[in-house]
Amino acid sequence: MTYLRDVGALARKDLLLELRARDTLPAMLLFVVSTFVVFHFALPARSSQLAASGLLWVAIVFTALLGLGRAFVPEREQRVLDGLVLAPCDRSAIWLAKSLATLAFLAAAEVVALPAFALFFHGLNGATVGGVVLADLGICAVGTFLGAMAVATRARDLLLPLIFLPLAIPIVIGGVGASVVGSPARYLGFLALYDGLFALVCWASFEYVVTE
Amino acid sequence: MSPQGAQLRSVGRSYRIPLPGLAALALGLVTLALVLVFFVVPNDANQGFSQRIFYFHVSIALTAYACFVGGAWKALVHLWKRDPLADLESYVAVHQGLIFGSLVLITGSIWAKISWGHWWLWSEDQLVLFLVLFLFYAAYFMLRFSVDPGPQRANLSAVYALFGVVLIPVSFLAIRIAKDFIHPVVFTRHGPSFGGWILVAYCVSQIAMLALAYALYRVELAGKRLDERLRGLREVLA
């Protein structure tokens, strides 16, 4: 159970940092609402509801990207990552804790974003909300992992969208499918499969990202 | 022997087939495949002459998959045994995979234009999948060349290459299920009834493409290794 305690301590550190500095969450909230306003004008009148449903997923992916880009900035600026790697805990705990913290930010952003979407465009059904929850898990698991990779490179912020978006395409397909078709079970199942598979790969290989 | 000298020697590895022989074999097989495809197999009943691109398109696609899987395998070997040569091999395999992947996009596009009148069709699973893979593996190079050479670069590249083999089936599945809401299936390709010369021509072009990819892989690897040795020698001299 020391593993879970380590994860808890690391996640608490990130949440505490955010509570004190308030760097990421306000930016994500402002970004997602601005995106909706942009989408409103990007969709000509009498566009179908389906188009708006698709754009919801664009907004979610890009908002997540904004948060993921910030995820490892404190570690980089203060060289915390070196300390964490030296700490006597499993390295995958670093990934898990960071994913949970990012998930908390993304979920908090969506608590505002989904009602805002319902207000600006159209109501959301249960399948869409379920799809968003499952997609968030995958986005945070994979995105945090790639964020740790990107922060080790020279290109940093530039690289994250490039390596993240191809991996996010299946999430968008599953999410849009869940929100637009009549029987969404297949798409939700696909999203769950994606989450499980990639979480496993990330968990198993994170050690190689932070060590030499 | 100095440690640098030992390191230089460890970079080398001997292969069973010498490179010139392999190159000649690949050339011979590709020529044979061209002869079979253009002069021996009969015209397709539906699509006529243009269907012959199938022999190249499909065999190039399978070769690209083989390269990506080979790259991931070498990446795994690298993470497992910490072999610097495996990192180089993984990179070269992914590079060849990207080259063959681009050829899949080009041949697929030509085939789509001739058969259906459009350069791009979102209903073609294979093309869409290769577009996703192209974007993914193009980012591999951005990642790799954004890190200084060393163990960290090798690790990051290896982990990313491993992600690739997970992404291939997941994307394939995703693109399949996306058809339900992106567009109904309009075109169904008539599966060529494999038999006789068609099967022979296909198998030969498949083997030819694999041999070509392997020969190119070995050429690039030899060049990269030479480059590395030269750099090592310079360091010794400096």
Boltz contact constraints between the chains, C-beta under 6 A:
constraints:
  - contact:
      token1: [A, 149]
      token2: [B, 156]
      max_distance: 6.0
  - contact:
      token1: [A, 153]
      token2: [B, 146]
      max_distance: 6.0
  - contact:
      token1: [A, 153]
      token2: [B, 147]
      max_distance: 6.0
  - contact:
      token1: [A, 154]
      token2: [B, 146]
      max_distance: 6.0
  - contact:
      token1: [A, 155]
      token2: [B, 146]
      max_distance: 6.0
  - contact:
      token1: [A, 159]
      token2: [B, 142]
      max_distance: 6.0
  - contact:
      token1: [A, 159]
      token2: [B, 146]
      max_distance: 6.0
  - contact:
      token1: [A, 162]
      token2: [B, 139]
      max_distance: 6.0
  - contact:
      token1: [A, 162]
      token2: [B, 142]
      max_distance: 6.0
  - contact:
      token1: [A, 163]
      token2: [B, 139]
      max_distance: 6.0
  - contact:
      token1: [A, 166]
      token2: [B, 132]
      max_distance: 6.0
  - contact:
      token1: [A, 166]
      token2: [B, 135]
      max_distance: 6.0
  - contact:
      token1: [A, 166]
      token2: [B, 136]
      max_distance: 6.0
  - contact:
      token1: [A, 169]
      token2: [B, 132]
      max_distance: 6.0
  - contact:
      token1: [A, 170]
      token2: [B, 170]
      max_distance: 6.0
  - contact:
      token1: [A, 170]
      token2: [B, 171]
      max_distance: 6.0
  - contact:
      token1: [A, 170]
      token2: [B, 174]
      max_distance: 6.0
  - contact:
      token1: [A, 173]
      token2: [B, 174]
      max_distance: 6.0
  - contact:
      token1: [A, 173]
      token2: [B, 178]
      max_distance: 6.0
  - contact:
      token1: [A, 177]
      token2: [B, 181]
      max_distance: 6.0
  - contact:
      token1: [A, 180]
      token2: [B, 181]
      max_distance: 6.0
  - contact:
      token1: [A, 181]
      token2: [B, 181]
      max_distance: 6.0
  - contact:
      token1: [A, 194]
      token2: [B, 170]
      max_distance: 6.0
  - contact:
      token1: [A, 201]
      token2: [B, 166]
      max_distance: 6.0
  - contact:
      token1: [A, 205]
      token2: [B, 159]
      max_distance: 6.0
  - contact:
      token1: [A, 208]
      token2: [B, 79]
      max_distance: 6.0
  - contact:
      token1: [A, 208]
      token2: [B, 155]
      max_distance: 6.0
  - contact:
      token1: [A, 208]
      token2: [B, 159]
      max_distance: 6.0
  - contact:
      token1: [A, 212]
      token2: [B, 151]
      max_distance: 6.0
  - contact:
      token1: [A, 212]
      token2: [B, 152]
      max_distance: 6.0
